[in-house]
Amino acid sequence: MFDDTRPIFQQLADRIADDVLRGVYAEEEQVPSTNELAAHLRINPATAGKGLGLLVERGVLYKRRGIGMFVAPGARSLIASERQRAFVQRFIVPLLTEARSLGLDAPAVVRLVEQQAVEQQAAERQAVAPPAAQQAKEEQ
């Protein structure tokens, strides 16, 4: 459920943001209340409220007084943009730094990424192959 690496309210905010990004909660749709989240996740209501508040500060959720919290218009694209910037900083910048130290230019890195993607897709297809097809392949 939650781990000890980061505060629970941040993990909760990330979970709800994940749900918005995946379409579990659409824009203008109501999200569970502080009390509902607290009861369902067995956490302190103040912690749940802090997680929701963090999303309000980021512009992902907004409050309707007396009604609850709703997904803000544009929240999905906001989250995607934030995640893309974080992805670049966390993965692409170090990748390019390491590639440079190995003498690889950008086109070589792109080729390596494309090659790995093809190999990974083939492995995933093989992993989900129907049992009969897998058995026939093994018998050959």
Backbone torsions as a table, in degrees:
resi	resn	phi	psi	omega
1	MET	NA	-79.3	176.0
2	PHE	-116.1	152.4	177.3
3	ASP	-114.9	176.2	-176.1
4	ASP	-93.4	7.3	-175.0
5	THR	-78.2	-28.3	-178.4
6	ARG	-142.1	161.1	178.5
7	PRO	-58.0	145.1	-177.2
8	ILE	-60.2	-38.8	-178.2
9	PHE	-62.9	-34.8	177.4
10	GLN	-69.9	-40.2	178.2
11	GLN	-64.5	-39.2	177.7
12	LEU	-63.8	-45.4	178.6
13	ALA	-59.6	-41.8	178.7
14	ASP	-64.5	-39.1	178.9
15	ARG	-62.3	-45.2	-179.4
16	ILE	-67.2	-40.8	176.4
17	ALA	-61.1	-41.1	175.5
18	ASP	-58.2	-44.2	-179.6
19	ASP	-63.6	-38.1	177.1
20	VAL	-65.9	-45.0	-179.1
21	LEU	-62.0	-38.5	-179.7
22	ARG	-82.3	-5.2	178.0
23	GLY	88.7	8.8	176.7
24	VAL	-62.6	-41.6	174.9
25	TYR	-115.3	120.7	179.1
26	ALA	-84.6	162.7	175.7
27	GLU	-60.1	139.6	-177.6
28	GLU	73.8	4.1	177.4
29	GLU	-89.9	144.5	179.3
30	GLN	-75.6	140.4	175.1
31	VAL	-102.1	163.4	179.2
32	PRO	-56.8	148.4	-179.6
33	SER	-74.1	168.6	176.7
34	THR	-55.1	-47.3	-178.5
35	ASN	-68.0	-38.4	177.3
36	GLU	-63.5	-45.0	178.9
37	LEU	-63.0	-45.0	-178.7
38	ALA	-60.1	-44.9	-178.9
39	ALA	-67.9	-45.3	-177.3
40	HIS	-66.6	-40.0	-176.0
41	LEU	-95.2	-3.9	-179.3
42	ARG	56.6	52.4	176.4
43	ILE	-126.6	166.4	178.6
44	ASN	-65.5	135.4	178.0
45	PRO	-57.0	-32.6	178.0
46	ALA	-64.8	-36.5	178.2
47	THR	-67.4	-44.2	177.3
48	ALA	-61.3	-43.4	178.8
49	GLY	-62.5	-37.8	179.1
50	LYS	-66.4	-38.7	177.1
51	GLY	-64.3	-44.6	177.4
52	LEU	-65.1	-39.9	178.2
53	GLY	-60.6	-37.8	177.7
54	LEU	-61.2	-40.4	179.0
55	LEU	-70.5	-31.1	174.6
56	VAL	-65.8	-44.5	178.6
57	GLU	-59.6	-36.4	-179.3
58	ARG	-79.6	-10.0	-179.8
59	GLY	85.9	14.2	179.6
60	VAL	-84.3	-38.0	178.8
61	LEU	-120.3	160.0	170.6
62	TYR	-139.8	155.8	-177.8
63	LYS	-96.5	138.6	167.4
64	ARG	-110.6	110.7	-174.3
65	ARG	-51.0	124.9	177.6
66	GLY	79.8	-4.7	-177.9
67	ILE	-114.0	-48.4	179.8
68	GLY	145.8	-162.3	-178.1
69	MET	-103.1	141.6	-178.5
70	PHE	-132.8	154.3	177.4
71	VAL	-73.9	128.8	-177.2
72	ALA	-73.2	148.7	173.0
73	PRO	-59.0	135.8	-179.9
74	GLY	81.4	3.9	-176.6
75	ALA	-62.5	-41.0	-178.0
76	ARG	-61.7	-46.2	179.9
77	SER	-69.5	-32.8	176.0
78	LEU	-62.1	-47.6	179.7
79	ILE	-63.1	-44.6	179.8
80	ALA	-60.2	-41.3	179.2
81	SER	-65.7	-43.9	177.7
82	GLU	-60.5	-45.0	-178.3
83	ARG	-66.8	-36.5	178.9
84	GLN	-65.4	-43.5	178.0
85	ARG	-61.5	-42.9	179.0
86	ALA	-64.9	-39.5	178.8
87	PHE	-60.2	-44.9	179.6
88	VAL	-60.6	-47.6	-178.1
89	GLN	-67.4	-38.6	-174.6
90	ARG	-81.4	-33.3	-173.1
91	PHE	-119.4	-48.0	-173.2
92	ILE	-70.2	-47.0	-179.8
93	VAL	-58.7	-50.2	177.3
94	PRO	-63.1	-35.9	178.0
95	LEU	-60.1	-48.2	-178.9
96	LEU	-67.3	-34.7	177.1
97	THR	-63.8	-46.4	178.6
98	GLU	-65.7	-41.2	179.2
99	ALA	-60.2	-42.3	179.2
100	ARG	-60.6	-41.5	-179.6
101	SER	-68.4	-23.2	177.4
102	LEU	-90.6	-2.4	180.0
103	GLY	81.5	19.5	179.4
104	LEU	-94.7	133.6	174.9
105	ASP	-91.1	174.7	-175.9
106	ALA	-58.6	-44.4	178.3
107	PRO	-61.3	-35.1	178.0
108	ALA	-66.6	-39.3	178.3
109	VAL	-64.8	-43.0	178.5
110	VAL	-60.8	-43.2	178.5
111	ARG	-60.7	-43.1	179.2
112	LEU	-63.2	-41.7	179.0
113	VAL	-64.8	-45.3	179.1
114	GLU	-61.9	-42.7	178.7
115	GLN	-61.0	-44.5	179.6
116	GLN	-64.7	-38.1	179.1
117	ALA	-63.3	-41.6	178.4
118	VAL	-63.6	-44.8	179.8
119	GLU	-63.6	-40.9	-180.0
120	GLN	-66.8	-41.5	178.0
121	GLN	-62.7	-41.0	178.9
122	ALA	-63.8	-42.0	179.0
123	ALA	-65.2	-39.1	178.7
124	GLU	-66.8	-40.1	178.0
125	ARG	-63.8	-40.2	-179.8
126	GLN	-67.1	-37.1	-178.8
127	ALA	-67.5	-29.5	-178.1
128	VAL	-105.4	12.6	179.1
129	ALA	-62.4	141.4	178.0
130	PRO	-58.3	145.2	-177.3
131	PRO	-53.7	-40.5	-179.0
132	ALA	-64.2	-43.5	179.3
133	ALA	-65.8	-40.4	178.5
134	GLN	-63.8	-43.0	-179.4
135	GLN	-65.3	-43.3	178.7
136	ALA	-61.2	-39.8	179.6
137	LYS	-65.2	-40.5	-179.0
138	GLU	-69.1	-29.9	-178.6
139	GLU	-75.1	-20.8	-177.8
140	GLN	-72.4	NA	NA
